[in-house]
């Protein structure tokens, strides 16, 4: 009885270390997947902070977690297959980051979740109830906190009033060097490429989401 106690304590210790490592790996991987999925929703954060702090730290943390989990594979022969769990979690996370359309899933949810509110905003722009209200930008309408939050980067929308009707851009991100992405509502029969922001260069992303609704971007990093 006395001799078996140390063995039981050692087994419990090994089991606990696996459990703690697995929980830690799962936590790191969940944080990594969350950042990868909801990166566009960080548009209200300072772009430099996201690009130079949040993303590099998340990548470094995930890399360190993956490296540590790989070292646990060396313990499989001695302590059992349970030590493969952290590595499997990291490997599945890496596969999801590479192959799963995480941002597309987020964008589709964002589009349908806010579709009705955005349609109402468009109607108010078309009937003249909402007009540009930013002194140094004739194409910008600051909706403010009283309106539904339908556009990133401060709840501002961008409009372009043309002969065929009004184009309305709801931002999903606004980054450095005037880079942006968002949902563009074009008037019936309109062409998203005629939106004034694409006068010098066509959109790098142009995806039809529904009748008269497009996801557009002027850089190549968004889905």
Buried (B, 14 or more C-beta within 10 A) or exposed (E): EEEEEEEEEEEEEBEEBBEEBBEBBBEBBEBBBEBBBEBBBBBEBEBEEBBEEBBEEBBEBBEEBBEBBEEBBEBEEEBEEBBBBBBBBBBEBBEBBEEBEBBBEBBEEBBEEBBEBBEEBBEBBBEEEBEBEEEEEEBBBBBEEEBEEBBBBBBBBBBBBBEEBBBBBBBBBBBEEEBBBBBBBBBEEBEBEBBBBBEEEEBBBBBEBEEBBBBBBBBEEBB
